[in-house]
Amino acid sequence: MRLRRCTACGAYTLSETHCSVGSANPHPPRYSAEDKYASYRRKARHGG
Ligand SMILES: [Zn+2]
């Protein structure tokens, strides 16, 4: 069951529309910020 949340009143609903406005997913997907750290290379230095 996928609950949606009304963007107007904030009520959870199963309908795609509520209060004459579109309901949205209460859990928006996170934008992948791992790519920023993916380019981060860890250099292992052999001291000595
Ligand atoms: Zn509503």
N, CA, C, O and the ligand as a Tripos MOL2 file, in Angstrom:
@<TRIPOS>MOLECULE
protein
  193   191    49     0     0
PROTEIN
NO_CHARGES

@<TRIPOS>ATOM
      1 N           0.8480   -1.1980    0.0000 N.3       1 MET1
      2 CA          0.0000    0.0000    0.0000 C.3       1 MET1
      3 C           0.8830    1.2480    0.0000 C.2       1 MET1
      4 O           1.7800    1.4000    0.8290 O.2       1 MET1
      5 N           0.6130    2.0930   -0.9140 N.am      2 ARG2
      6 CA          1.4140    3.3170   -1.0110 C.3       2 ARG2
      7 C           0.5950    4.5040   -0.5570 C.2       2 ARG2
      8 O          -0.4050    4.8730   -1.1710 O.2       2 ARG2
      9 N           1.0340    5.0740    0.5060 N.am      3 LEU3
     10 CA          0.3530    6.2520    1.0010 C.3       3 LEU3
     11 C           0.9280    7.4920    0.3380 C.2       3 LEU3
     12 O           2.1360    7.6410    0.1580 O.2       3 LEU3
     13 N           0.0230    8.3520   -0.0060 N.am      4 ARG4
     14 CA          0.4490    9.6290   -0.5700 C.3       4 ARG4
     15 C           0.0420   10.7400    0.3830 C.2       4 ARG4
     16 O          -0.8700   10.5850    1.1950 O.2       4 ARG4
     17 N           0.7190   11.8310    0.2680 N.am      5 ARG5
     18 CA          0.4070   12.9320    1.1650 C.3       5 ARG5
     19 C          -0.0530   14.1450    0.3710 C.2       5 ARG5
     20 O           0.5540   14.5330   -0.6270 O.2       5 ARG5
     21 N          -1.1210   14.7170    0.8370 N.am      6 CYS6
     22 CA         -1.6570   15.8950    0.1670 C.3       6 CYS6
     23 C          -0.7130   17.0750    0.3930 C.2       6 CYS6
     24 O          -0.2600   17.3380    1.5060 O.2       6 CYS6
     25 N          -0.4420   17.7580   -0.6850 N.am      7 THR7
     26 CA          0.4850   18.8830   -0.5690 C.3       7 THR7
     27 C          -0.2110   20.1270   -0.0270 C.2       7 THR7
     28 O           0.4400   21.1240    0.2880 O.2       7 THR7
     29 N          -1.5400   20.0620    0.0790 N.am      8 ALA8
     30 CA         -2.2990   21.2260    0.5440 C.3       8 ALA8
     31 C          -2.5590   21.1600    2.0410 C.2       8 ALA8
     32 O          -2.2170   22.0790    2.7850 O.2       8 ALA8
     33 N          -3.1780   20.0460    2.4780 N.am      9 CYS9
     34 CA         -3.5380   19.9440    3.8920 C.3       9 CYS9
     35 C          -2.5840   19.0230    4.6510 C.2       9 CYS9
     36 O          -2.5790   18.9900    5.8820 O.2       9 CYS9
     37 N          -1.7940   18.2900    3.9090 N.am     10 GLY10
     38 CA         -0.8120   17.4350    4.5620 C.3      10 GLY10
     39 C          -1.3850   16.1230    5.0570 C.2      10 GLY10
     40 O          -0.7400   15.4040    5.8200 O.2      10 GLY10
     41 N          -2.5970   15.8120    4.6240 N.am     11 ALA11
     42 CA         -3.2380   14.5770    5.0600 C.3      11 ALA11
     43 C          -2.7900   13.4240    4.1710 C.2      11 ALA11
     44 O          -2.5450   13.5870    2.9760 O.2      11 ALA11
     45 N          -2.6940   12.2640    4.7900 N.am     12 TYR12
     46 CA         -2.3210   11.0860    4.0180 C.3      12 TYR12
     47 C          -3.5460   10.5300    3.3180 C.2      12 TYR12
     48 O          -4.6230   10.4240    3.9050 O.2      12 TYR12
     49 N          -3.3680   10.1810    2.0690 N.am     13 THR13
     50 CA         -4.4780    9.6940    1.2810 C.3      13 THR13
     51 C          -3.9940    8.6620    0.2890 C.2      13 THR13
     52 O          -2.8140    8.5960   -0.0580 O.2      13 THR13
     53 N          -4.9460    7.8540   -0.1570 N.am     14 LEU14
     54 CA         -4.6060    6.8570   -1.1670 C.3      14 LEU14
     55 C          -4.9300    7.3730   -2.5590 C.2      14 LEU14
     56 O          -4.5490    6.7760   -3.5660 O.2      14 LEU14
     57 N          -5.6360    8.4870   -2.5940 N.am     15 SER15
     58 CA         -5.9960    9.0600   -3.8750 C.3      15 SER15
     59 C          -4.8440    9.8730   -4.4340 C.2      15 SER15
     60 O          -3.9850   10.3680   -3.7040 O.2      15 SER15
     61 N          -4.8550    9.9930   -5.7470 N.am     16 GLU16
     62 CA         -3.7780   10.7700   -6.3650 C.3      16 GLU16
     63 C          -4.0200   12.2600   -6.2160 C.2      16 GLU16
     64 O          -3.1150   13.0770   -6.3840 O.2      16 GLU16
     65 N          -5.2590   12.5930   -5.8970 N.am     17 THR17
     66 CA         -5.5750   14.0090   -5.7440 C.3      17 THR17
     67 C          -6.2900   14.2340   -4.4200 C.2      17 THR17
     68 O          -7.0230   13.3690   -3.9420 O.2      17 THR17
     69 N          -6.0760   15.3670   -3.8550 N.am     18 HIS18
     70 CA         -6.7070   15.7170   -2.5810 C.3      18 HIS18
     71 C          -6.7730   17.2230   -2.5020 C.2      18 HIS18
     72 O          -5.8270   17.9190   -2.8710 O.2      18 HIS18
     73 N          -7.8800   17.7160   -2.0270 N.am     19 CYS19
     74 CA         -8.0630   19.1650   -1.9630 C.3      19 CYS19
     75 C          -7.8650   19.8000   -3.3360 C.2      19 CYS19
     76 O          -7.3620   20.9170   -3.4530 O.2      19 CYS19
     77 N          -8.2650   19.0770   -4.3560 N.am     20 SER20
     78 CA         -8.1670   19.5710   -5.7320 C.3      20 SER20
     79 C          -6.7240   19.7930   -6.1480 C.2      20 SER20
     80 O          -6.4630   20.4780   -7.1370 O.2      20 SER20
     81 N          -5.7910   19.2260   -5.4100 N.am     21 VAL21
     82 CA         -4.3900   19.3380   -5.7890 C.3      21 VAL21
     83 C          -3.7860   17.9360   -5.8170 C.2      21 VAL21
     84 O          -4.3570   16.9910   -5.2700 O.2      21 VAL21
     85 N          -2.6700   17.8180   -6.4340 N.am     22 GLY22
     86 CA         -2.0380   16.5110   -6.5280 C.3      22 GLY22
     87 C          -1.3300   16.1430   -5.2510 C.2      22 GLY22
     88 O          -0.6930   16.9740   -4.6050 O.2      22 GLY22
     89 N          -1.4540   14.8670   -4.8960 N.am     23 SER23
     90 CA         -0.7560   14.3960   -3.7060 C.3      23 SER23
     91 C           0.6360   13.9220   -4.1030 C.2      23 SER23
     92 O           0.8660   13.5160   -5.2430 O.2      23 SER23
     93 N           1.5330   13.9770   -3.1780 N.am     24 ALA24
     94 CA          2.9140   13.6170   -3.4770 C.3      24 ALA24
     95 C           3.3630   12.5090   -2.5440 C.2      24 ALA24
     96 O           2.7410   12.2420   -1.5160 O.2      24 ALA24
     97 N           4.4410   11.8820   -2.9240 N.am     25 ASN25
     98 CA          5.0000   10.8380   -2.0820 C.3      25 ASN25
     99 C           5.6400   11.4770   -0.8560 C.2      25 ASN25
    100 O           6.4820   12.3650   -0.9890 O.2      25 ASN25
    101 N           5.2500   11.0360    0.3330 N.am     26 PRO26
    102 CA          5.7950   11.6360    1.5590 C.3      26 PRO26
    103 C           7.2720   11.3420    1.7350 C.2      26 PRO26
    104 O           7.9540   11.9780    2.5400 O.2      26 PRO26
    105 N           7.7570   10.3760    0.9780 N.am     27 HIS27
    106 CA          9.1670   10.0280    1.0920 C.3      27 HIS27
    107 C           9.8630   10.2430   -0.2450 C.2      27 HIS27
    108 O          10.0240    9.2980   -1.0180 O.2      27 HIS27
    109 N          10.2680   11.4470   -0.5190 N.am     28 PRO28
    110 CA         10.9310   11.7360   -1.7880 C.3      28 PRO28
    111 C          12.2890   11.0560   -1.8580 C.2      28 PRO28
    112 O          13.0130   10.9840   -0.8650 O.2      28 PRO28
    113 N          12.6230   10.5610   -3.0320 N.am     29 PRO29
    114 CA         13.9180    9.8890   -3.1860 C.3      29 PRO29
    115 C          15.0750   10.8470   -3.0230 C.2      29 PRO29
    116 O          15.0330   11.9830   -3.4940 O.2      29 PRO29
    117 N          16.0950   10.3790   -2.3590 N.am     30 ARG30
    118 CA         17.2540   11.2460   -2.1530 C.3      30 ARG30
    119 C          18.0860   11.3130   -3.4220 C.2      30 ARG30
    120 O          18.2490   10.3260   -4.1400 O.2      30 ARG30
    121 N          18.5850   12.4570   -3.6660 N.am     31 TYR31
    122 CA         19.4690   12.5880   -4.8130 C.3      31 TYR31
    123 C          20.8280   12.0140   -4.4370 C.2      31 TYR31
    124 O          21.3610   12.2580   -3.3550 O.2      31 TYR31
    125 N          21.3480   11.2640   -5.3480 N.am     32 SER32
    126 CA         22.6050   10.5710   -5.0500 C.3      32 SER32
    127 C          23.7470   11.5620   -4.9640 C.2      32 SER32
    128 O          24.1600   12.1540   -5.9620 O.2      32 SER32
    129 N          24.2390   11.7260   -3.7740 N.am     33 ALA33
    130 CA         25.3600   12.6340   -3.5640 C.3      33 ALA33
    131 C          26.6480   11.8450   -3.3830 C.2      33 ALA33
    132 O          27.7040   12.3810   -3.0460 O.2      33 ALA33
    133 N          26.5100   10.5460   -3.6240 N.am     34 GLU34
    134 CA         27.6730    9.6930   -3.4260 C.3      34 GLU34
    135 C          28.6780    9.8620   -4.5540 C.2      34 GLU34
    136 O          29.8620    9.5520   -4.4230 O.2      34 GLU34
    137 N          28.1550   10.3690   -5.6720 N.am     35 ASP35
    138 CA         29.0430   10.5380   -6.8080 C.3      35 ASP35
    139 C          30.1290   11.5500   -6.4880 C.2      35 ASP35
    140 O          31.2370   11.4910   -7.0200 O.2      35 ASP35
    141 N          29.7900   12.4690   -5.6160 N.am     36 LYS36
    142 CA         30.7550   13.4930   -5.2490 C.3      36 LYS36
    143 C          31.9220   12.8630   -4.4850 C.2      36 LYS36
    144 O          33.0830   13.2400   -4.6460 O.2      36 LYS36
    145 N          31.5670   11.9070   -3.6640 N.am     37 TYR37
    146 CA         32.6040   11.2570   -2.8690 C.3      37 TYR37
    147 C          33.2400   10.1090   -3.6390 C.2      37 TYR37
    148 O          34.3080    9.6130   -3.2820 O.2      37 TYR37
    149 N          32.5590    9.7000   -4.7050 N.am     38 ALA38
    150 CA         33.0790    8.5910   -5.4890 C.3      38 ALA38
    151 C          34.3620    9.0060   -6.1960 C.2      38 ALA38
    152 O          35.2690    8.2020   -6.4080 O.2      38 ALA38
    153 N          34.4100   10.2960   -6.5570 N.am     39 SER39
    154 CA         35.5860   10.7750   -7.2710 C.3      39 SER39
    155 C          36.7470   11.0270   -6.3170 C.2      39 SER39
    156 O          37.8940   11.2180   -6.7180 O.2      39 SER39
    157 N          36.3950   11.0180   -5.0440 N.am     40 TYR40
    158 CA         37.4220   11.2590   -4.0380 C.3      40 TYR40
    159 C          38.3280   10.0470   -3.9130 C.2      40 TYR40
    160 O          37.9090    8.9870   -3.4480 O.2      40 TYR40
    161 N          39.5380   10.2110   -4.3190 N.am     41 ARG41
    162 CA         40.4660    9.0790   -4.2720 C.3      41 ARG41
    163 C          41.3110    9.1480   -3.0110 C.2      41 ARG41
    164 O          41.8700   10.1830   -2.6470 O.2      41 ARG41
    165 N          41.3720    8.0230   -2.3850 N.am     42 ARG42
    166 CA         42.1810    7.9590   -1.1720 C.3      42 ARG42
    167 C          43.5650    7.4290   -1.5090 C.2      42 ARG42
    168 O          43.7320    6.2910   -1.9470 O.2      42 ARG42
    169 N          44.5200    8.2630   -1.2980 N.am     43 LYS43
    170 CA         45.8860    7.8660   -1.6390 C.3      43 LYS43
    171 C          46.5860    7.2780   -0.4230 C.2      43 LYS43
    172 O          46.6690    7.8900    0.6420 O.2      43 LYS43
    173 N          47.0690    6.1010   -0.6240 N.am     44 ALA44
    174 CA         47.7960    5.4590    0.4520 C.3      44 ALA44
    175 C          49.2860    5.7610    0.2890 C.2      44 ALA44
    176 O          49.9420    5.3360   -0.6610 O.2      44 ALA44
    177 N          49.7670    6.4970    1.2420 N.am     45 ARG45
    178 CA         51.1650    6.8920    1.1300 C.3      45 ARG45
    179 C          52.0450    5.9720    1.9620 C.2      45 ARG45
    180 O          51.7810    5.7000    3.1330 O.2      45 ARG45
    181 N          53.0590    5.5240    1.3340 N.am     46 HIS46
    182 CA         53.9920    4.6720    2.0680 C.3      46 HIS46
    183 C          55.1350    5.5280    2.5520 C.2      46 HIS46
    184 O          56.1100    5.7610    1.8380 O.2      46 HIS46
    185 N          54.9990    5.9820    3.7550 N.am     47 GLY47
    186 CA         56.0290    6.8640    4.3040 C.3      47 GLY47
    187 C          57.3250    6.1230    4.5730 C.2      47 GLY47
    188 O          57.3200    4.9580    4.9720 O.2      47 GLY47
    189 N          58.3670    6.7710    4.3650 N.am     48 GLY48
    190 CA         59.5790    6.1140    4.7280 C.3      48 GLY48
    191 C          60.5920    6.2660    3.6480 C.2      48 GLY48
    192 O          61.7100    5.7650    3.7740 O.2      48 GLY48
    193 ZN         -5.8470   17.6970    1.2070 Zn       49 ZN49
@<TRIPOS>BOND
     1     1     2 1
     2     2     3 1
     3     3     4 2
     4     3     5 am
     5     5     6 1
     6     6     7 1
     7     7     8 2
     8     7     9 am
     9     9    10 1
    10    10    11 1
    11    11    12 2
    12    11    13 am
    13    13    14 1
    14    14    15 1
    15    15    16 2
    16    15    17 am
    17    17    18 1
    18    18    19 1
    19    19    20 2
    20    19    21 am
    21    21    22 1
    22    22    23 1
    23    23    24 2
    24    23    25 am
    25    25    26 1
    26    26    27 1
    27    27    28 2
    28    27    29 am
    29    29    30 1
    30    30    31 1
    31    31    32 2
    32    31    33 am
    33    33    34 1
    34    34    35 1
    35    35    36 2
    36    35    37 am
    37    37    38 1
    38    38    39 1
    39    39    40 2
    40    39    41 am
    41    41    42 1
    42    42    43 1
    43    43    44 2
    44    43    45 am
    45    45    46 1
    46    46    47 1
    47    47    48 2
    48    47    49 am
    49    49    50 1
    50    50    51 1
    51    51    52 2
    52    51    53 am
    53    53    54 1
    54    54    55 1
    55    55    56 2
    56    55    57 am
    57    57    58 1
    58    58    59 1
    59    59    60 2
    60    59    61 am
    61    61    62 1
    62    62    63 1
    63    63    64 2
    64    63    65 am
    65    65    66 1
    66    66    67 1
    67    67    68 2
    68    67    69 am
    69    69    70 1
    70    70    71 1
    71    71    72 2
    72    71    73 am
    73    73    74 1
    74    74    75 1
    75    75    76 2
    76    75    77 am
    77    77    78 1
    78    78    79 1
    79    79    80 2
    80    79    81 am
    81    81    82 1
    82    82    83 1
    83    83    84 2
    84    83    85 am
    85    85    86 1
    86    86    87 1
    87    87    88 2
    88    87    89 am
    89    89    90 1
    90    90    91 1
    91    91    92 2
    92    91    93 am
    93    93    94 1
    94    94    95 1
    95    95    96 2
    96    95    97 am
    97    97    98 1
    98    98    99 1
    99    99   100 2
   100    99   101 am
   101   101   102 1
   102   102   103 1
   103   103   104 2
   104   103   105 am
   105   105   106 1
   106   106   107 1
   107   107   108 2
   108   107   109 am
   109   109   110 1
   110   110   111 1
   111   111   112 2
   112   111   113 am
   113   113   114 1
   114   114   115 1
   115   115   116 2
   116   115   117 am
   117   117   118 1
   118   118   119 1
   119   119   120 2
   120   119   121 am
   121   121   122 1
   122   122   123 1
   123   123   124 2
   124   123   125 am
   125   125   126 1
   126   126   127 1
   127   127   128 2
   128   127   129 am
   129   129   130 1
   130   130   131 1
   131   131   132 2
   132   131   133 am
   133   133   134 1
   134   134   135 1
   135   135   136 2
   136   135   137 am
   137   137   138 1
   138   138   139 1
   139   139   140 2
   140   139   141 am
   141   141   142 1
   142   142   143 1
   143   143   144 2
   144   143   145 am
   145   145   146 1
   146   146   147 1
   147   147   148 2
   148   147   149 am
   149   149   150 1
   150   150   151 1
   151   151   152 2
   152   151   153 am
   153   153   154 1
   154   154   155 1
   155   155   156 2
   156   155   157 am
   157   157   158 1
   158   158   159 1
   159   159   160 2
   160   159   161 am
   161   161   162 1
   162   162   163 1
   163   163   164 2
   164   163   165 am
   165   165   166 1
   166   166   167 1
   167   167   168 2
   168   167   169 am
   169   169   170 1
   170   170   171 1
   171   171   172 2
   172   171   173 am
   173   173   174 1
   174   174   175 1
   175   175   176 2
   176   175   177 am
   177   177   178 1
   178   178   179 1
   179   179   180 2
   180   179   181 am
   181   181   182 1
   182   182   183 1
   183   183   184 2
   184   183   185 am
   185   185   186 1
   186   186   187 1
   187   187   188 2
   188   187   189 am
   189   189   190 1
   190   190   191 1
   191   191   192 2
@<TRIPOS>SUBSTRUCTURE
     1 MET1         2 RESIDUE 1 A MET
     2 ARG2         6 RESIDUE 1 A ARG
     3 LEU3        10 RESIDUE 1 A LEU
     4 ARG4        14 RESIDUE 1 A ARG
     5 ARG5        18 RESIDUE 1 A ARG
     6 CYS6        22 RESIDUE 1 A CYS
     7 THR7        26 RESIDUE 1 A THR
     8 ALA8        30 RESIDUE 1 A ALA
     9 CYS9        34 RESIDUE 1 A CYS
    10 GLY10       38 RESIDUE 1 A GLY
    11 ALA11       42 RESIDUE 1 A ALA
    12 TYR12       46 RESIDUE 1 A TYR
    13 THR13       50 RESIDUE 1 A THR
    14 LEU14       54 RESIDUE 1 A LEU
    15 SER15       58 RESIDUE 1 A SER
    16 GLU16       62 RESIDUE 1 A GLU
    17 THR17       66 RESIDUE 1 A THR
    18 HIS18       70 RESIDUE 1 A HIS
    19 CYS19       74 RESIDUE 1 A CYS
    20 SER20       78 RESIDUE 1 A SER
    21 VAL21       82 RESIDUE 1 A VAL
    22 GLY22       86 RESIDUE 1 A GLY
    23 SER23       90 RESIDUE 1 A SER
    24 ALA24       94 RESIDUE 1 A ALA
    25 ASN25       98 RESIDUE 1 A ASN
    26 PRO26      102 RESIDUE 1 A PRO
    27 HIS27      106 RESIDUE 1 A HIS
    28 PRO28      110 RESIDUE 1 A PRO
    29 PRO29      114 RESIDUE 1 A PRO
    30 ARG30      118 RESIDUE 1 A ARG
    31 TYR31      122 RESIDUE 1 A TYR
    32 SER32      126 RESIDUE 1 A SER
    33 ALA33      130 RESIDUE 1 A ALA
    34 GLU34      134 RESIDUE 1 A GLU
    35 ASP35      138 RESIDUE 1 A ASP
    36 LYS36      142 RESIDUE 1 A LYS
    37 TYR37      146 RESIDUE 1 A TYR
    38 ALA38      150 RESIDUE 1 A ALA
    39 SER39      154 RESIDUE 1 A SER
    40 TYR40      158 RESIDUE 1 A TYR
    41 ARG41      162 RESIDUE 1 A ARG
    42 ARG42      166 RESIDUE 1 A ARG
    43 LYS43      170 RESIDUE 1 A LYS
    44 ALA44      174 RESIDUE 1 A ALA
    45 ARG45      178 RESIDUE 1 A ARG
    46 HIS46      182 RESIDUE 1 A HIS
    47 GLY47      186 RESIDUE 1 A GLY
    48 GLY48      190 RESIDUE 1 A GLY
    49 ZN49       193 GROUP 0 **** ****
